[in-house]
Amino acid sequence: MGRGRRACLSVVAALLMAPAGEAAAADSAKGQRTAERWCAECHVVASGQRRASDAVPTFAQIGRSERFTEATLAAFLANPHHSRMPNLSLTRSEIADLVAYIKRQAR
């Protein structure tokens, strides 16, 4: 098993072992602020956004994707290896908030 795969599995395991209340405490409003600050340069993070790259999916597309469950999305955000996306070094709380916001965009 490669280092990247082990790192991804470690992140998923850590998220799964986090207290259940931590996941419930995810705040999509905080996630929106994080998205607007760090993600809106490339991604469309809200329906009224005017500018973004056509080369990357919107948050609504990511939120609807079967590929990205909450766990896989959180693992990717924690370690976006083999990706054009930079590692933003987000905290677990910021990741949980951002995942909650992205999933809310799927509606």
Number of C-alpha atoms within 10 A of each C-alpha: 5 6 8 13 11 11 15 19 14 13 21 19 13 12 18 12 9 12 9 10 8 12 16 11 12 20 17 21 13 17 21 23 16 18 24 16 10 12 17 20 13 16 21 23 22 17 10 7 11 8 11 16 12 10 8 14 15 21 24 20 16 19 23 16 12 8 10 17 15 15 16 16 22 24 23 19 24 21 20 18 15 8 9 8 14 11 13 12 12 14 11 20 16 22 21 27 25 26 29 24 26 26 21 15 20 14 8
